Amino acid sequence: MFKNRYVLFTILCLGFFLSSKATHNRAGEITYKWLFGYTYEIKVTTYTNINGTNLADRCEDTVYFGDGTRAVVLRSNGTTSTLCSGGAKDGVPLNSNIKLNEYVTTHTYPGPGNYLISMEDPNRNAGVINLPNSVNQVFYIESFSHSYFWFWGKIALPFYLSSYR
């Protein structure tokens, strides 16, 4: 009898866990611009669902700079937060289904080179047509930075471009 209750309890807990899995990332991009020396402003932009239940709203996100370091960055766009604490903002709804989230930080690299700036989140939208079982795939975005000093100045691409909306 006790074993049956334990099994039933385990199944219910597992079912609750699986049904409460949040899905929300629709799209994203990482852009950066050179400020001075080896210092860059890096912006992670994500587009998330705001329509539905069990949504995961990120007040902060982790950015991996590609040089072995990372930082937790607060959301920086929108109104003063009513959803988050610690100075993060709420993001900007673009329509009744999509929110624009921006996480902006600066980072100084140790020297010239190639760096893979990235961000990942376990919550991706379900139903992505060209990605089987998308709800169980990690949402991952990256941008490859080439930074070199030449005799005539600094080269750093890409710069902020207009975003897809």
N, C-alpha and C positions, 0 to 999 in steps of 0.2 A: 504493500500500500504506500509506504513512504517513498519507495523508488518511483512509482507511478506519478506521485505528486511532484517529485524532483524533475522528472522528464517533462511533465506538462509545464512546470514553471520555466524550465530552460527553453522550451519551444515558444512559449509566450514572450519571453524576454527577447529571444532572437527575432521573432516576428515584429515586435515593437521596434527593435533596432533597425531592421531592414526597411520598415515602412516609414520611419522618421528620417531617413537619409535625405539630406538637403541637396537640391540641385539648382544651380543658378547661373553659372558662368556661360555667357553666350559668345563673347568675343573679347579680344584684348590686343594690346600692342605695347611695346616698350620703345620709347624714343629718348634721345639724349642730345645735349648740346654742350660744346666746350665752353668753359668759363674762363679759365686761365691755367697756365702750367699743365699739370696732370689732373686738374679738377673739372668735373662734369656735373651738370644738372641732369638727373635721370628721372623720367616720368613713366610710371606704369599706369596704363589706362585699361580699365575693364568695363564691360557692358554686362549687366546682370539682370536677371528676372526680378520683377517686383510684384508679379501677379501670381498668386497661388499660396500654398501652405508650406510650412517647414522650410522657408527660405533662409539661407545663410548670408547675412549681411556683414561684410568685412569692414570693420572700423579701422583695421590696420592690416598690413600685408608684409610679407618678408621678401626682400629683394636680394638676390645673390649677384654680386658684382663681377664675378669671374676671376678674381684675384685671390680667392680663398676666404674672402670676407663676405658678410651679409649684414643687413640692417632691417629692423622692424620699422616700417614707415606708416605714419598715420594718414588716413584719407584727408585730402587737402581741399576738396572742392565742395561747393554747396553751402548751406547755411550752418551756423553754429549748431553743433550736434544736440539733438534731443534724443538720439538713439544710442550714442556712444559717450564714453567718458575720456578724460585725459587729453582733451583738445582736438580730437578727431572731428571732422565734419560729416554731414549726412549724405553727401553725394547729390547728384542732380537728376531727377526723373526727366527722361526725354519724352515719354508718353506714358500711357497707363500700364505698359508691360516692361519697359526697359529703363534702367538707371545707369548713368554715367558716373564712374568712380575714378578718381585720379589720386595717385600716391606719388608725391614729388619729394626728392631728396637730392643732396649733393654728395659726391664721393671723390676722393683724391686717390688716384692710382699710384703705385710705387714707381712707375716709369713708363716709357713708351712700350707698346706691344699690342697684342690682340686679346680682347677680353670678351667673354660670353656672358652678357647680363641676362638674368632669367628670373622667372617667378613661376610658382606652381601652386595649385589649389586642388584638393580632392573632389571638389564639387563642380561637375559639368552638367550642362543641360541634357536631359533625356531626349531621345528622338532625333538625334543628328543623323541625317539620311546617309551620309557617306562615311560614318564612323560606327561600325557595329557595336552594340552594347555601350553606347556613349556615356550613359549614366555611371558606368563603372570605370571609365577612363579618366585619368588625371588631366586637369586643364593645365597646360604648360605653354608659356610664351617665352621667347628669347629674342635678343638683338645682339648681333656681333659687332663689336667696336674695334675699329682700326685707329690707333692713335700713334702718330709719329711726329717727331720734330724734323722739319726740313730746314734748310738754310734760309728760306724765305718766310717761314711761319708755320702755323699749326694746321693740320688736316684732321678733321673729325666729322664723320658722317654716320648715320643720318641726322639731320636737324629735325625739329618739330615740323611735321607736315600736317595738312588738314586731315582730320579724322573721318572715317566712315561713319555715317549716322543714318 
